[in-house]
Amino acid sequence: MRTIRKAVIPAAGLGTRFLPATKAMPKEMLPIVDKPTIQYIVEEAVASGIEDIIIVTGKGKRAIEDHFDRSVELEELLTNKEKPELLEEIRRITDMANIHYIRQKQPLGLGHAVWCARRFIGSEPFAVLLGDDIVRSGTPCLRQLMDVYEAHGGSVIGVQTVPQEQVSRYGIVDSERVEPRLSKVRGLVEKPDPYHAPSRLAIIGRYILSPTVFEFLERGQIGAGGEIQLTDALNDLTQIEDLYAYEFEGRRYDVGEKLGFIEATLELALEEPALGDAVRGLIRRLAAE
């Protein structure tokens, strides 16, 4: 079985839910405490053993490339000011992975964004990580899926049980349990009616995919929202290859929503040695008002 070496991170979305902040700044660069959201995603991929990452960007996303590129002027400034810890952190960001970029020239959906990376991926299985989902866990979320792939083969999608009223926001799986936390997928439905959905198991932005999925994405089938949906291609994939759904362990934050973004910021700030006590005091004062 082939090792998963490459990952795709789609980052071409317009971030309309965070306007006006995202009018001139990529939503992936919005900071959680002092780190942009996309850095959490890249760090998870690297911690999982990924060697090469391609970030699918769009218009106005140059700041993402700049963030992971070397900044000679900044390094020189930090050296002159004798700030070795900050200098080491800046250099670590630059050196953490082999990162490549390609533009999605039209906003045609997640499926199309993944398809844009087909030449980079070639004929090997690969990972996909969505930037709206940050997962904190002992074993990186993507590594958990990679372990399932190595044990069972086939494509693997990360899932979580969501409240029924939220089902219509996700791709939902119809599956049969084969092991604790692991199910074999029979089919998928993109954003179904909550009361007619096959389950409450929702696809959460982590995937290990067979390159066969590109054959279905190539068709350019328009799905929910008038976009090319990755869920539709995976649904077709289940007809010829195994697809598994794994209920990963970890704390997931939906940072693509304002409340989830605030929640992640608060919880991570509470864990910062230099901030934790002050943030707790702030929360207590606000709660008392």
N, C-alpha and C positions, 0 to 999 in steps of 0.2 A: 504494500500500500504506500502511496506517495506521501511524503511529508508536506504539510502546508507551509509554504515559504512566503507567499505573497498575500497582500491584503488590499482591498479597495475601500476607501473612505469617501463616500459621496458628500460633497460640500458645496453644491452649486445652488442651493435653495436661497430664496430672496429674504427669508426671515421676516415676513410681514407681521407676524405676531409680536415682534419686538420693535416695530416702528414707533417713534422716529429714530431710535438708537441705531437701527440697522440701515438707515438711509445711506450712510457713507462708510459704515463699518460692517464687515462680515459677521453674521450672527455667531459663527464658530469662534470668533475672536472675543466675544463677550467674556469678561473674566469672572471666574468663581474664586473669590478672595483675591489671589494674585496670579492666577494661572488661567489662560484662555481655555474654553471648553474643549477645543480640538486637541489640545495637548494631553488632556486626560485620556482621550481616545487613542492617540498615538502611543502613549505610555503603556496602555493595556495591550496593544498589539505587540509591542516590543517585549513586554514581560511574558507574553505567551509564546515567544519564540519566532515571531515573524521577522523576516530579513529585509524584505522590500515592500514598500507601501506606495500606492498610487492614490493621490488625492484628486478627485474629480471636481474641478472648480468651475466658476462661471464669471461673468462680468463683475468687476468690482471686488474681486477676491485676492488681489495682489498681497494684501497684508498677511495672508496665511503663508505664502511663500517667503515673505520677508521674515516672519517669525522663526521659521525653521532654517533660515539661511544664516551665514556668518555675518556678524557686524563688527568689522575691524575697528571702526571709530569707537563703538561702545566698549569693546574689549580694551582698547588703549586707554579710554577714560577710566575704567575701573582699575586698570593696572596702576595708573598714575595716582589715583585716589586711595590706593592700597586697600582695596576691597576684594580679597581673594575668594571669599565664599560666593559673592555675587558673580564674579568672573567665572568660577567653576560651574555655577548653575547655568549661565548663559552658554558656555561651551558645551555643556551636557545636552542642551536642547538641540544644538546644531549637529552633534555627533551621535544622537541616539538611534538613528535608523537611516537607511537609504530611501529617501523620499523623492518621488517623481510626481509630475503634475500633467494633467490633460484637461482641456476645457470642454464642458458640455455646452455646445453652441446654441442649443434651444432648450427651454425649460419643459421637457417632455416627460418628466416623472422619474421615479427611482429606478424603474426597470431600464429606462434609456440611459441613465447615468452609469449604471453597472455595465451596460453594453458598451459604453464608450471606452471601457478599460480592457476590452477583449484582446487586443493585440499585445498589451502588456502582460496579460495573464497567460495567453497561449493555450496549451492543451492540458494544464494541470489544475487540480482542485485549488480553491482559493477561499480566503475569508472576506467577509464584508462587515464593516462596523459603521453604524449610523451615529452621527454626532449628537443627536438629540437625546441619546441614552447614555448616562454615565452609571456604571455598575461598580460598586465597591465590594470586594470579597477577598477572602483569604487566597484562594486560587483564582487568578484572573478569569472573568466570565468567558472570554474567547478560548482560553486554555481548557476550560471545562468542555466546551464543544469540540475542541480538537481531540481531547481524550475519547469522547464518544465516537468520533470519526475513526480514530485508530482502532477502537474496539469492535466497531460494527460496520464500518464502511458507509457508503451512501452519503447524501447531503444531510446536514444537521442545522436546524434553526433553534434559536433560543426563544423560550416562551415563558410566560407567567400567567397565572390566573388573575383576571381583572374583575372588578365589580360589574354586574350586568348592565348598569347604566352607562358604562364606558365601552362596551363591546363594539359599538358602532364607530369607534375611533381607530380600530385596529384591523389587521388581517387576523382572522380566526381560524384555528385548525380543527378539522374533523379527524380524530385519531383513535388508535387502539393501544392501550397500555401494554408494554412488553416487559418493563422493569420499573422499579421505583424511579420516578422522575423522568422516565424515558417512554415515549410513545412512537408508534409507527403511523405516519400521516397517510390518511386516505384521500384527503382533499383540503382545500383552503378556500376561504371566502373573504374578499376584501370589504371591510366596513359594512358588515351585515346589519340588518334590523336586529336589535338586541333580543327580541322575543322569538326570532326564527333562526338564530345562530346555532351551529352544531355544538358549540361548547363556549366556555369562557376563557379558553386558553388562547392568549393573544401573542402574536409574533412581536418580540422585542428586539430592537436593532442589532442582532448578532447572528451571523450565518457562516456556515462552511458549505461551499457549493461546488458541485461538479461542473466542469466546463461545458457539459451538455446543455446547461441552462442558456448559453448564448444562442443555441439553435432556435430556441423558442422566443428569446428576446429579439432576434433578427427579424421576426415576422412583424414587429411593430404594432402588435394588437393593442388597440385603445381600450382601456378599462375604466374603473371608477375614477371620477373626477376629470375625465377626458385625458388621462395620462397613460403612459405605458407602465403597467404595474408589475413589479417583481413578483408579487403574489400570484398573478395569473400565470407567469412562466413556471413558477414552482408547482402550481396545480397541474400543469401539463407534464412537468417532469415526473410527477408521481405515477404517471401511466407507464413509464418505461424504466424508472430507477427507484431505488429505495430512498425515502426521505423521512428523517426522524425529527421529532420535537423533544427538546430537552428542557426541563424546568430547572434552570440554573440556580445555584445558591448565591446569595448576595443581596445587597441593598441597591435598588435601582432608583435613579432620579430621572424624571422626564424634564430635562432642561430646555426642551423645545417649547414648554409652557411656562408662563410667568411664575405661577405658584411653585412649580417644581424647581425652577431656577432659584427662587428665593430660598426654598427649603434646602437645596444643596449648598447654597452659600452660607446659610446659618449653621448647618450641621458641620461643615468643613471648617468654618471659622471657630466654632466651639472647640475643635480639636487642635487648633493652633496654639502652641505654648505662649506666644506673645499676645494672643488675642482672646483666648478662651474665657478667662475670668472677666475681662471687660465686656465681652459680648453677653455673658450670663447676667451681669449686672444691668446691662442695657435692656435685656428682655424682661427682667424683673420690674424695672422702672416703667417700661411701657405697659406691662400687664396690670400694674397697680393704678395706672391713670384712668 
